């Protein structure tokens, strides 16, 4: 899967399912501080990622991820293994 496809899927589910403002979605946006994603949102994101990309997010792997670009890097690495 190409990076652009991953970014588009992530953008769409952030807007539609997590209710993030589209204007806030930028590669450098911090997941918690800029996008307002809290622990309950992360639970939803785990389910959404599994549904869209076919793998489970591991909490220990997410610990280092701070911004949207890193999140997309993580998904890309898992999808293209």
C-alpha positions as CSV (number, residue, x, y, z in Angstrom):
1,X,0.0,0.0,0.0
2,X,1.3,3.4,-0.9
3,X,1.9,6.2,1.6
4,X,-0.6,8.5,0.0
5,X,-3.3,5.8,0.4
6,X,-2.5,5.3,4.1
7,X,-2.5,9.0,4.8
8,X,-5.9,9.4,3.1
9,X,-7.5,6.5,5.1
10,X,-6.0,7.9,8.3
11,X,-7.2,11.4,7.5
12,X,-10.7,10.2,6.7
13,X,-11.2,8.1,9.9
14,X,-9.8,10.9,12.0
15,X,-12.4,13.3,10.6
16,X,-15.3,11.0,10.4
17,X,-14.9,8.7,13.4
18,X,-12.7,10.6,15.9
19,X,-14.2,14.0,14.9
20,X,-10.9,15.8,14.5
21,X,-11.1,19.1,12.6
22,X,-9.7,18.7,9.1
23,X,-7.6,21.9,9.4
24,X,-5.7,20.3,12.3
25,X,-4.6,17.3,10.3
26,X,-1.0,18.0,9.4
27,X,2.0,15.6,9.3
28,X,3.6,17.4,12.3
29,X,0.4,17.5,14.4
30,X,0.9,16.0,17.8
31,X,-1.7,13.2,18.4
32,X,-2.6,14.2,21.9
33,X,-1.9,18.0,22.0
34,X,-2.9,19.1,18.5
35,X,-5.5,16.6,17.5
36,X,-6.9,16.1,21.0
37,X,-6.8,12.3,20.8
38,X,-7.3,10.8,24.3
39,X,-7.1,7.3,25.7
40,X,-10.7,6.5,24.7
41,X,-9.9,7.7,21.1
42,X,-6.9,5.4,21.0
43,X,-9.1,2.4,21.8
44,X,-11.3,3.4,18.8
45,X,-8.2,3.9,16.6
46,X,-6.9,0.4,17.4
47,X,-10.2,-1.0,16.2
48,X,-10.3,1.2,13.1
49,X,-6.7,0.4,12.1
50,X,-7.3,-3.3,12.5
51,X,-10.4,-3.0,10.3
52,X,-8.8,-0.9,7.6
53,X,-5.2,-2.2,7.6
54,X,-5.5,-5.8,8.9
55,X,-3.1,-5.7,11.9
56,X,-3.3,-5.0,15.6
57,X,-1.6,-2.0,17.1
58,X,0.7,-3.0,20.0
59,X,0.7,-0.5,22.9
60,X,4.5,-0.7,23.4
61,X,5.1,0.1,19.7
62,X,2.8,3.2,20.0
63,X,4.7,4.5,23.0
64,X,7.3,6.3,20.9
65,X,4.8,7.8,18.4
66,X,4.1,11.5,19.0
67,X,2.8,13.0,15.7
68,X,0.7,12.1,12.7
69,X,3.6,11.5,10.4
70,X,5.2,9.0,12.8
71,X,1.8,7.3,13.1
72,X,1.5,6.9,9.3
73,X,5.2,5.7,9.3
74,X,4.2,3.0,11.8
75,X,1.1,1.9,9.7
76,X,3.2,1.9,6.5
77,X,5.9,-0.3,8.1
78,X,3.3,-2.8,9.3
79,X,1.2,-2.9,6.1
80,X,4.3,-3.4,3.9
81,X,6.0,-6.0,6.0
